Amino acid sequence: MDSEKRHELQLALDRALAGQGPVVISASSGKLITLQPDFTCFENHIEGTDEQGAPVKLPYDDIEKIHAADQ
């Protein structure tokens, strides 16, 4: 497990739950993924839903950057 990415995800989740916007992830593919604050961190990946309600499963290795929606 990538503990640094998991910690960043936790901080982003805390901001999202405080009403500061969704969690946005820059994936290694270049795609931006906007997650609802319902995701779960597993050993090697995260699972949740995107802003349209579609399921998302993303390995930690594919996460380039985690940031707030306004960044």
PDB file with SEQRES, HELIX, SHEET and CRYST1 records, atoms N, CA, C and O in Angstrom:
SEQRES   1 A   71  MET ASP SER GLU LYS ARG HIS GLU LEU GLN LEU ALA LEU          
SEQRES   2 A   71  ASP ARG ALA LEU ALA GLY GLN GLY PRO VAL VAL ILE SER          
SEQRES   3 A   71  ALA SER SER GLY LYS LEU ILE THR LEU GLN PRO ASP PHE          
SEQRES   4 A   71  THR CYS PHE GLU ASN HIS ILE GLU GLY THR ASP GLU GLN          
SEQRES   5 A   71  GLY ALA PRO VAL LYS LEU PRO TYR ASP ASP ILE GLU LYS          
SEQRES   6 A   71  ILE HIS ALA ALA ASP GLN                                      
HELIX    1 AA1 SER A    3  LEU A   17  1                                  15    
HELIX    2 AA2 TYR A   60  ASP A   62  5                                   3    
SHEET    1 AA1 3 LEU A  32  LEU A  35  0                                        
SHEET    2 AA1 3 VAL A  23  ALA A  27 -1                                        
SHEET    3 AA1 3 ILE A  63  ALA A  68 -1                                        
SHEET    1 AA2 3 THR A  40  CYS A  41  0                                        
SHEET    2 AA2 3 HIS A  45  THR A  49 -1                                        
SHEET    3 AA2 3 PRO A  55  PRO A  59 -1                                        
CRYST1    1.000    1.000    1.000  90.00  90.00  90.00 P 1           1          
ATOM      1  N   MET A   1       0.847  -1.181   0.000  1.00  0.00           N  
ATOM      2  CA  MET A   1       0.000   0.000   0.000  1.00  0.00           C  
ATOM      3  C   MET A   1       0.892   1.244   0.000  1.00  0.00           C  
ATOM      4  O   MET A   1       1.914   1.285   0.684  1.00  0.00           O  
ATOM      5  N   ASP A   2       0.503   2.228  -0.754  1.00  0.00           N  
ATOM      6  CA  ASP A   2       1.225   3.491  -0.806  1.00  0.00           C  
ATOM      7  C   ASP A   2       0.668   4.385   0.299  1.00  0.00           C  
ATOM      8  O   ASP A   2      -0.373   5.020   0.127  1.00  0.00           O  
ATOM      9  N   SER A   3       1.364   4.432   1.430  1.00  0.00           N  
ATOM     10  CA  SER A   3       0.836   5.154   2.589  1.00  0.00           C  
ATOM     11  C   SER A   3       0.770   6.662   2.343  1.00  0.00           C  
ATOM     12  O   SER A   3      -0.107   7.328   2.893  1.00  0.00           O  
ATOM     13  N   GLU A   4       1.673   7.215   1.532  1.00  0.00           N  
ATOM     14  CA  GLU A   4       1.629   8.649   1.245  1.00  0.00           C  
ATOM     15  C   GLU A   4       0.381   9.005   0.435  1.00  0.00           C  
ATOM     16  O   GLU A   4      -0.299   9.985   0.738  1.00  0.00           O  
ATOM     17  N   LYS A   5       0.083   8.214  -0.586  1.00  0.00           N  
ATOM     18  CA  LYS A   5      -1.118   8.480  -1.385  1.00  0.00           C  
ATOM     19  C   LYS A   5      -2.378   8.264  -0.555  1.00  0.00           C  
ATOM     20  O   LYS A   5      -3.353   9.005  -0.684  1.00  0.00           O  
ATOM     21  N   ARG A   6      -2.348   7.260   0.283  1.00  0.00           N  
ATOM     22  CA  ARG A   6      -3.522   7.020   1.125  1.00  0.00           C  
ATOM     23  C   ARG A   6      -3.745   8.190   2.084  1.00  0.00           C  
ATOM     24  O   ARG A   6      -4.883   8.591   2.324  1.00  0.00           O  
ATOM     25  N   HIS A   7      -2.661   8.731   2.627  1.00  0.00           N  
ATOM     26  CA  HIS A   7      -2.774   9.894   3.517  1.00  0.00           C  
ATOM     27  C   HIS A   7      -3.321  11.097   2.751  1.00  0.00           C  
ATOM     28  O   HIS A   7      -4.185  11.810   3.262  1.00  0.00           O  
ATOM     29  N   GLU A   8      -2.831  11.330   1.533  1.00  0.00           N  
ATOM     30  CA  GLU A   8      -3.339  12.430   0.707  1.00  0.00           C  
ATOM     31  C   GLU A   8      -4.824  12.235   0.397  1.00  0.00           C  
ATOM     32  O   GLU A   8      -5.596  13.193   0.400  1.00  0.00           O  
ATOM     33  N   LEU A   9      -5.213  10.993   0.131  1.00  0.00           N  
ATOM     34  CA  LEU A   9      -6.633  10.700  -0.117  1.00  0.00           C  
ATOM     35  C   LEU A   9      -7.474  10.999   1.118  1.00  0.00           C  
ATOM     36  O   LEU A   9      -8.579  11.530   1.005  1.00  0.00           O  
ATOM     37  N   GLN A  10      -6.961  10.664   2.282  1.00  0.00           N  
ATOM     38  CA  GLN A  10      -7.689  10.930   3.517  1.00  0.00           C  
ATOM     39  C   GLN A  10      -7.880  12.428   3.728  1.00  0.00           C  
ATOM     40  O   GLN A  10      -8.961  12.870   4.115  1.00  0.00           O  
ATOM     41  N   LEU A  11      -6.832  13.206   3.473  1.00  0.00           N  
ATOM     42  CA  LEU A  11      -6.940  14.656   3.612  1.00  0.00           C  
ATOM     43  C   LEU A  11      -7.945  15.229   2.610  1.00  0.00           C  
ATOM     44  O   LEU A  11      -8.741  16.104   2.952  1.00  0.00           O  
ATOM     45  N   ALA A  12      -7.904  14.732   1.373  1.00  0.00           N  
ATOM     46  CA  ALA A  12      -8.853  15.186   0.355  1.00  0.00           C  
ATOM     47  C   ALA A  12     -10.277  14.794   0.733  1.00  0.00           C  
ATOM     48  O   ALA A  12     -11.212  15.565   0.515  1.00  0.00           O  
ATOM     49  N   LEU A  13     -10.445  13.607   1.294  1.00  0.00           N  
ATOM     50  CA  LEU A  13     -11.768  13.164   1.742  1.00  0.00           C  
ATOM     51  C   LEU A  13     -12.282  14.065   2.861  1.00  0.00           C  
ATOM     52  O   LEU A  13     -13.453  14.444   2.869  1.00  0.00           O  
ATOM     53  N   ASP A  14     -11.414  14.405   3.798  1.00  0.00           N  
ATOM     54  CA  ASP A  14     -11.817  15.303   4.886  1.00  0.00           C  
ATOM     55  C   ASP A  14     -12.291  16.643   4.341  1.00  0.00           C  
ATOM     56  O   ASP A  14     -13.295  17.179   4.810  1.00  0.00           O  
ATOM     57  N   ARG A  15     -11.575  17.197   3.345  1.00  0.00           N  
ATOM     58  CA  ARG A  15     -11.980  18.470   2.733  1.00  0.00           C  
ATOM     59  C   ARG A  15     -13.321  18.321   2.023  1.00  0.00           C  
ATOM     60  O   ARG A  15     -14.185  19.191   2.121  1.00  0.00           O  
ATOM     61  N   ALA A  16     -13.485  17.206   1.307  1.00  0.00           N  
ATOM     62  CA  ALA A  16     -14.740  16.977   0.577  1.00  0.00           C  
ATOM     63  C   ALA A  16     -15.918  16.865   1.535  1.00  0.00           C  
ATOM     64  O   ALA A  16     -16.984  17.430   1.287  1.00  0.00           O  
ATOM     65  N   LEU A  17     -15.727  16.143   2.616  1.00  0.00           N  
ATOM     66  CA  LEU A  17     -16.810  15.984   3.586  1.00  0.00           C  
ATOM     67  C   LEU A  17     -17.135  17.286   4.310  1.00  0.00           C  
ATOM     68  O   LEU A  17     -18.241  17.463   4.819  1.00  0.00           O  
ATOM     69  N   ALA A  18     -16.162  18.194   4.352  1.00  0.00           N  
ATOM     70  CA  ALA A  18     -16.390  19.502   4.972  1.00  0.00           C  
ATOM     71  C   ALA A  18     -17.045  20.473   3.989  1.00  0.00           C  
ATOM     72  O   ALA A  18     -17.232  21.649   4.302  1.00  0.00           O  
ATOM     73  N   GLY A  19     -17.393  19.975   2.800  1.00  0.00           N  
ATOM     74  CA  GLY A  19     -18.093  20.802   1.828  1.00  0.00           C  
ATOM     75  C   GLY A  19     -17.200  21.637   0.944  1.00  0.00           C  
ATOM     76  O   GLY A  19     -17.658  22.601   0.332  1.00  0.00           O  
ATOM     77  N   GLN A  20     -15.929  21.282   0.868  1.00  0.00           N  
ATOM     78  CA  GLN A  20     -14.987  22.065   0.079  1.00  0.00           C  
ATOM     79  C   GLN A  20     -14.809  21.518  -1.335  1.00  0.00           C  
ATOM     80  O   GLN A  20     -13.821  21.833  -1.998  1.00  0.00           O  
ATOM     81  N   GLY A  21     -15.735  20.718  -1.796  1.00  0.00           N  
ATOM     82  CA  GLY A  21     -15.676  20.200  -3.164  1.00  0.00           C  
ATOM     83  C   GLY A  21     -15.289  18.744  -3.210  1.00  0.00           C  
ATOM     84  O   GLY A  21     -14.856  18.174  -2.209  1.00  0.00           O  
ATOM     85  N   PRO A  22     -15.446  18.141  -4.373  1.00  0.00           N  
ATOM     86  CA  PRO A  22     -15.151  16.718  -4.525  1.00  0.00           C  
ATOM     87  C   PRO A  22     -13.653  16.444  -4.546  1.00  0.00           C  
ATOM     88  O   PRO A  22     -12.844  17.371  -4.579  1.00  0.00           O  
ATOM     89  N   VAL A  23     -13.296  15.183  -4.527  1.00  0.00           N  
ATOM     90  CA  VAL A  23     -11.909  14.756  -4.628  1.00  0.00           C  
ATOM     91  C   VAL A  23     -11.591  14.558  -6.107  1.00  0.00           C  
ATOM     92  O   VAL A  23     -12.281  13.812  -6.802  1.00  0.00           O  
ATOM     93  N   VAL A  24     -10.553  15.223  -6.579  1.00  0.00           N  
ATOM     94  CA  VAL A  24     -10.151  15.114  -7.976  1.00  0.00           C  
ATOM     95  C   VAL A  24      -8.781  14.456  -8.031  1.00  0.00           C  
ATOM     96  O   VAL A  24      -7.853  14.846  -7.322  1.00  0.00           O  
ATOM     97  N   ILE A  25      -8.678  13.449  -8.889  1.00  0.00           N  
ATOM     98  CA  ILE A  25      -7.432  12.702  -9.030  1.00  0.00           C  
ATOM     99  C   ILE A  25      -6.943  12.825 -10.464  1.00  0.00           C  
ATOM    100  O   ILE A  25      -7.696  12.606 -11.412  1.00  0.00           O  
ATOM    101  N   SER A  26      -5.676  13.178 -10.607  1.00  0.00           N  
ATOM    102  CA  SER A  26      -5.027  13.139 -11.914  1.00  0.00           C  
ATOM    103  C   SER A  26      -4.449  11.744 -12.068  1.00  0.00           C  
ATOM    104  O   SER A  26      -3.568  11.341 -11.308  1.00  0.00           O  
ATOM    105  N   ALA A  27      -4.950  11.006 -13.057  1.00  0.00           N  
ATOM    106  CA  ALA A  27      -4.476   9.641 -13.290  1.00  0.00           C  
ATOM    107  C   ALA A  27      -3.271   9.655 -14.229  1.00  0.00           C  
ATOM    108  O   ALA A  27      -3.065  10.617 -14.969  1.00  0.00           O  
ATOM    109  N   SER A  28      -2.493   8.602 -14.197  1.00  0.00           N  
ATOM    110  CA  SER A  28      -1.310   8.512 -15.045  1.00  0.00           C  
ATOM    111  C   SER A  28      -1.664   8.526 -16.527  1.00  0.00           C  
ATOM    112  O   SER A  28      -0.804   8.807 -17.362  1.00  0.00           O  
ATOM    113  N   SER A  29      -2.912   8.229 -16.865  1.00  0.00           N  
ATOM    114  CA  SER A  29      -3.377   8.274 -18.254  1.00  0.00           C  
ATOM    115  C   SER A  29      -3.605   9.702 -18.732  1.00  0.00           C  
ATOM    116  O   SER A  29      -3.849   9.934 -19.917  1.00  0.00           O  
ATOM    117  N   GLY A  30      -3.526  10.665 -17.804  1.00  0.00           N  
ATOM    118  CA  GLY A  30      -3.795  12.055 -18.131  1.00  0.00           C  
ATOM    119  C   GLY A  30      -5.229  12.465 -17.859  1.00  0.00           C  
ATOM    120  O   GLY A  30      -5.578  13.639 -17.978  1.00  0.00           O  
ATOM    121  N   LYS A  31      -6.047  11.516 -17.501  1.00  0.00           N  
ATOM    122  CA  LYS A  31      -7.466  11.770 -17.232  1.00  0.00           C  
ATOM    123  C   LYS A  31      -7.658  12.305 -15.818  1.00  0.00           C  
ATOM    124  O   LYS A  31      -6.978  11.879 -14.885  1.00  0.00           O  
ATOM    125  N   LEU A  32      -8.593  13.245 -15.671  1.00  0.00           N  
ATOM    126  CA  LEU A  32      -8.989  13.720 -14.349  1.00  0.00           C  
ATOM    127  C   LEU A  32     -10.223  12.935 -13.910  1.00  0.00           C  
ATOM    128  O   LEU A  32     -11.201  12.835 -14.650  1.00  0.00           O  
ATOM    129  N   ILE A  33     -10.166  12.391 -12.721  1.00  0.00           N  
ATOM    130  CA  ILE A  33     -11.267  11.613 -12.175  1.00  0.00           C  
ATOM    131  C   ILE A  33     -11.803  12.354 -10.958  1.00  0.00           C  
ATOM    132  O   ILE A  33     -11.063  12.620 -10.011  1.00  0.00           O  
ATOM    133  N   THR A  34     -13.084  12.686 -10.984  1.00  0.00           N  
ATOM    134  CA  THR A  34     -13.729  13.372  -9.870  1.00  0.00           C  
ATOM    135  C   THR A  34     -14.518  12.346  -9.079  1.00  0.00           C  
ATOM    136  O   THR A  34     -15.477  11.758  -9.579  1.00  0.00           O  
ATOM    137  N   LEU A  35     -14.100  12.139  -7.834  1.00  0.00           N  
ATOM    138  CA  LEU A  35     -14.741  11.145  -6.972  1.00  0.00           C  
ATOM    139  C   LEU A  35     -15.694  11.794  -5.980  1.00  0.00           C  
ATOM    140  O   LEU A  35     -15.431  12.877  -5.457  1.00  0.00           O  
ATOM    141  N   GLN A  36     -16.786  11.121  -5.737  1.00  0.00           N  
ATOM    142  CA  GLN A  36     -17.658  11.492  -4.638  1.00  0.00           C  
ATOM    143  C   GLN A  36     -16.973  11.031  -3.351  1.00  0.00           C  
ATOM    144  O   GLN A  36     -16.146  10.120  -3.392  1.00  0.00           O  
ATOM    145  N   PRO A  37     -17.298  11.635  -2.221  1.00  0.00           N  
ATOM    146  CA  PRO A  37     -16.630  11.248  -0.969  1.00  0.00           C  
ATOM    147  C   PRO A  37     -17.183   9.947  -0.384  1.00  0.00           C  
ATOM    148  O   PRO A  37     -17.499   9.874   0.803  1.00  0.00           O  
ATOM    149  N   ASP A  38     -17.293   8.928  -1.230  1.00  0.00           N  
ATOM    150  CA  ASP A  38     -17.775   7.621  -0.776  1.00  0.00           C  
ATOM    151  C   ASP A  38     -16.755   6.523  -1.055  1.00  0.00           C  
ATOM    152  O   ASP A  38     -17.071   5.337  -0.960  1.00  0.00           O  
ATOM    153  N   PHE A  39     -15.537   6.918  -1.399  1.00  0.00           N  
ATOM    154  CA  PHE A  39     -14.560   5.911  -1.802  1.00  0.00           C  
ATOM    155  C   PHE A  39     -13.949   5.190  -0.604  1.00  0.00           C  
ATOM    156  O   PHE A  39     -13.972   5.681   0.524  1.00  0.00           O  
ATOM    157  N   THR A  40     -13.409   4.018  -0.886  1.00  0.00           N  
ATOM    158  CA  THR A  40     -12.754   3.192   0.115  1.00  0.00           C  
ATOM    159  C   THR A  40     -11.345   2.889  -0.352  1.00  0.00           C  
ATOM    160  O   THR A  40     -11.128   2.559  -1.518  1.00  0.00           O  
ATOM    161  N   CYS A  41     -10.390   3.000   0.553  1.00  0.00           N  
ATOM    162  CA  CYS A  41      -8.997   2.666   0.254  1.00  0.00           C  
ATOM    163  C   CYS A  41      -8.750   1.200   0.597  1.00  0.00           C  
ATOM    164  O   CYS A  41      -8.975   0.766   1.726  1.00  0.00           O  
ATOM    165  N   PHE A  42      -8.287   0.453  -0.387  1.00  0.00           N  
ATOM    166  CA  PHE A  42      -7.928  -0.945  -0.191  1.00  0.00           C  
ATOM    167  C   PHE A  42      -6.406  -1.086  -0.231  1.00  0.00           C  
ATOM    168  O   PHE A  42      -5.693  -0.086  -0.322  1.00  0.00           O  
ATOM    169  N   GLU A  43      -5.917  -2.294  -0.165  1.00  0.00           N  
ATOM    170  CA  GLU A  43      -4.475  -2.562  -0.132  1.00  0.00           C  
ATOM    171  C   GLU A  43      -3.737  -1.930  -1.310  1.00  0.00           C  
ATOM    172  O   GLU A  43      -2.703  -1.290  -1.114  1.00  0.00           O  
ATOM    173  N   ASN A  44      -4.249  -2.099  -2.532  1.00  0.00           N  
ATOM    174  CA  ASN A  44      -3.537  -1.647  -3.729  1.00  0.00           C  
ATOM    175  C   ASN A  44      -4.324  -0.673  -4.592  1.00  0.00           C  
ATOM    176  O   ASN A  44      -3.821  -0.223  -5.621  1.00  0.00           O  
ATOM    177  N   HIS A  45      -5.552  -0.337  -4.195  1.00  0.00           N  
ATOM    178  CA  HIS A  45      -6.392   0.498  -5.038  1.00  0.00           C  
ATOM    179  C   HIS A  45      -7.472   1.199  -4.216  1.00  0.00           C  
ATOM    180  O   HIS A  45      -7.646   0.935  -3.026  1.00  0.00           O  
ATOM    181  N   ILE A  46      -8.186   2.094  -4.881  1.00  0.00           N  
ATOM    182  CA  ILE A  46      -9.361   2.708  -4.273  1.00  0.00           C  
ATOM    183  C   ILE A  46     -10.580   2.347  -5.116  1.00  0.00           C  
ATOM    184  O   ILE A  46     -10.470   2.104  -6.317  1.00  0.00           O  
ATOM    185  N   GLU A  47     -11.732   2.315  -4.474  1.00  0.00           N  
ATOM    186  CA  GLU A  47     -12.998   2.071  -5.155  1.00  0.00           C  
ATOM    187  C   GLU A  47     -14.006   3.101  -4.661  1.00  0.00           C  
ATOM    188  O   GLU A  47     -14.050   3.428  -3.475  1.00  0.00           O  
ATOM    189  N   GLY A  48     -14.803   3.598  -5.578  1.00  0.00           N  
ATOM    190  CA  GLY A  48     -15.824   4.578  -5.235  1.00  0.00           C  
ATOM    191  C   GLY A  48     -16.688   4.849  -6.439  1.00  0.00           C  
ATOM    192  O   GLY A  48     -16.813   4.012  -7.333  1.00  0.00           O  
ATOM    193  N   THR A  49     -17.294   6.043  -6.458  1.00  0.00           N  
ATOM    194  CA  THR A  49     -18.114   6.445  -7.593  1.00  0.00           C  
ATOM    195  C   THR A  49     -17.668   7.827  -8.055  1.00  0.00           C  
ATOM    196  O   THR A  49     -17.221   8.659  -7.266  1.00  0.00           O  
ATOM    197  N   ASP A  50     -17.808   8.043  -9.368  1.00  0.00           N  
ATOM    198  CA  ASP A  50     -17.450   9.351  -9.905  1.00  0.00           C  
ATOM    199  C   ASP A  50     -18.625  10.305  -9.782  1.00  0.00           C  
ATOM    200  O   ASP A  50     -19.653   9.963  -9.197  1.00  0.00           O  
ATOM    201  N   GLU A  51     -18.470  11.502 -10.333  1.00  0.00           N  
ATOM    202  CA  GLU A  51     -19.508  12.522 -10.159  1.00  0.00           C  
ATOM    203  C   GLU A  51     -20.818  12.176 -10.848  1.00  0.00           C  
ATOM    204  O   GLU A  51     -21.856  12.747 -10.512  1.00  0.00           O  
ATOM    205  N   GLN A  52     -20.795  11.243 -11.815  1.00  0.00           N  
ATOM    206  CA  GLN A  52     -22.026  10.788 -12.465  1.00  0.00           C  
ATOM    207  C   GLN A  52     -22.600   9.534 -11.807  1.00  0.00           C  
ATOM    208  O   GLN A  52     -23.642   9.036 -12.232  1.00  0.00           O  
ATOM    209  N   GLY A  53     -21.935   9.024 -10.784  1.00  0.00           N  
ATOM    210  CA  GLY A  53     -22.409   7.837 -10.091  1.00  0.00           C  
ATOM    211  C   GLY A  53     -21.883   6.534 -10.660  1.00  0.00           C  
ATOM    212  O   GLY A  53     -22.301   5.460 -10.226  1.00  0.00           O  
ATOM    213  N   ALA A  54     -20.968   6.605 -11.628  1.00  0.00           N  
ATOM    214  CA  ALA A  54     -20.381   5.390 -12.204  1.00  0.00           C  
ATOM    215  C   ALA A  54     -19.304   4.845 -11.268  1.00  0.00           C  
ATOM    216  O   ALA A  54     -18.583   5.620 -10.640  1.00  0.00           O  
ATOM    217  N   PRO A  55     -19.190   3.517 -11.168  1.00  0.00           N  
ATOM    218  CA  PRO A  55     -18.175   2.946 -10.299  1.00  0.00           C  
ATOM    219  C   PRO A  55     -16.764   3.227 -10.812  1.00  0.00           C  
ATOM    220  O   PRO A  55     -16.514   3.246 -12.017  1.00  0.00           O  
ATOM    221  N   VAL A  56     -15.845   3.447  -9.860  1.00  0.00           N  
ATOM    222  CA  VAL A  56     -14.438   3.708 -10.173  1.00  0.00           C  
ATOM    223  C   VAL A  56     -13.577   2.767  -9.344  1.00  0.00           C  
ATOM    224  O   VAL A  56     -13.777   2.616  -8.139  1.00  0.00           O  
ATOM    225  N   LYS A  57     -12.623   2.141 -10.005  1.00  0.00           N  
ATOM    226  CA  LYS A  57     -11.612   1.333  -9.322  1.00  0.00           C  
ATOM    227  C   LYS A  57     -10.271   1.780  -9.887  1.00  0.00           C  
ATOM    228  O   LYS A  57     -10.019   1.640 -11.084  1.00  0.00           O  
ATOM    229  N   LEU A  58      -9.407   2.320  -9.023  1.00  0.00           N  
ATOM    230  CA  LEU A  58      -8.162   2.913  -9.482  1.00  0.00           C  
ATOM    231  C   LEU A  58      -7.002   2.438  -8.620  1.00  0.00           C  
ATOM    232  O   LEU A  58      -7.001   2.664  -7.410  1.00  0.00           O  
ATOM    233  N   PRO A  59      -5.999   1.773  -9.236  1.00  0.00           N  
ATOM    234  CA  PRO A  59      -4.811   1.365  -8.484  1.00  0.00           C  
ATOM    235  C   PRO A  59      -4.020   2.591  -8.012  1.00  0.00           C  
ATOM    236  O   PRO A  59      -3.999   3.611  -8.699  1.00  0.00           O  
ATOM    237  N   TYR A  60      -3.382   2.500  -6.864  1.00  0.00           N  
ATOM    238  CA  TYR A  60      -2.552   3.594  -6.366  1.00  0.00           C  
ATOM    239  C   TYR A  60      -1.478   3.971  -7.375  1.00  0.00           C  
ATOM    240  O   TYR A  60      -1.132   5.146  -7.498  1.00  0.00           O  
ATOM    241  N   ASP A  61      -0.949   2.997  -8.095  1.00  0.00           N  
ATOM    242  CA  ASP A  61       0.109   3.258  -9.077  1.00  0.00           C  
ATOM    243  C   ASP A  61      -0.355   4.166 -10.201  1.00  0.00           C  
ATOM    244  O   ASP A  61       0.472   4.805 -10.851  1.00  0.00           O  
ATOM    245  N   ASP A  62      -1.663   4.238 -10.448  1.00  0.00           N  
ATOM    246  CA  ASP A  62      -2.206   5.083 -11.508  1.00  0.00           C  
ATOM    247  C   ASP A  62      -2.543   6.496 -11.036  1.00  0.00           C  
ATOM    248  O   ASP A  62      -2.983   7.327 -11.831  1.00  0.00           O  
ATOM    249  N   ILE A  63      -2.340   6.771  -9.755  1.00  0.00           N  
ATOM    250  CA  ILE A  63      -2.645   8.091  -9.207  1.00  0.00           C  
ATOM    251  C   ILE A  63      -1.395   8.960  -9.297  1.00  0.00           C  
ATOM    252  O   ILE A  63      -0.368   8.660  -8.689  1.00  0.00           O  
ATOM    253  N   GLU A  64      -1.504  10.043 -10.067  1.00  0.00           N  
ATOM    254  CA  GLU A  64      -0.401  10.982 -10.210  1.00  0.00           C  
ATOM    255  C   GLU A  64      -0.478  12.081  -9.148  1.00  0.00           C  
ATOM    256  O   GLU A  64       0.521  12.412  -8.509  1.00  0.00           O  
ATOM    257  N   LYS A  65      -1.681  12.643  -8.969  1.00  0.00           N  
ATOM    258  CA  LYS A  65      -1.864  13.747  -8.036  1.00  0.00           C  
ATOM    259  C   LYS A  65      -3.289  13.728  -7.493  1.00  0.00           C  
ATOM    260  O   LYS A  65      -4.237  13.375  -8.194  1.00  0.00           O  
ATOM    261  N   ILE A  66      -3.412  14.112  -6.238  1.00  0.00           N  
ATOM    262  CA  ILE A  66      -4.717  14.210  -5.578  1.00  0.00           C  
ATOM    263  C   ILE A  66      -4.888  15.666  -5.168  1.00  0.00           C  
ATOM    264  O   ILE A  66      -4.027  16.230  -4.492  1.00  0.00           O  
ATOM    265  N   HIS A  67      -5.995  16.275  -5.576  1.00  0.00           N  
ATOM    266  CA  HIS A  67      -6.178  17.684  -5.258  1.00  0.00           C  
ATOM    267  C   HIS A  67      -7.647  18.026  -5.151  1.00  0.00           C  
ATOM    268  O   HIS A  67      -8.518  17.234  -5.510  1.00  0.00           O  
ATOM    269  N   ALA A  68      -7.902  19.216  -4.651  1.00  0.00           N  
ATOM    270  CA  ALA A  68      -9.266  19.711  -4.517  1.00  0.00           C  
ATOM    271  C   ALA A  68      -9.776  20.097  -5.891  1.00  0.00           C  
ATOM    272  O   ALA A  68      -8.980  20.349  -6.796  1.00  0.00           O  
ATOM    273  N   ALA A  69     -11.072  20.146  -6.064  1.00  0.00           N  
ATOM    274  CA  ALA A  69     -11.687  20.439  -7.353  1.00  0.00           C  
ATOM    275  C   ALA A  69     -11.289  21.793  -7.899  1.00  0.00           C  
ATOM    276  O   ALA A  69     -11.283  21.977  -9.116  1.00  0.00           O  
ATOM    277  N   ASP A  70     -10.959  22.740  -7.053  1.00  0.00           N  
ATOM    278  CA  ASP A  70     -10.625  24.077  -7.519  1.00  0.00           C  
ATOM    279  C   ASP A  70      -9.153  24.253  -7.862  1.00  0.00           C  
ATOM    280  O   ASP A  70      -8.742  25.364  -8.196  1.00  0.00           O  
ATOM    281  N   GLN A  71      -8.347  23.204  -7.793  1.00  0.00           N  
ATOM    282  CA  GLN A  71      -6.926  23.306  -8.134  1.00  0.00           C  
ATOM    283  C   GLN A  71      -6.685  22.986  -9.581  1.00  0.00           C  
ATOM    284  O   GLN A  71      -5.544  23.023 -10.040  1.00  0.00           O  
TER     285      GLN A  71                                                      
END                                                                             
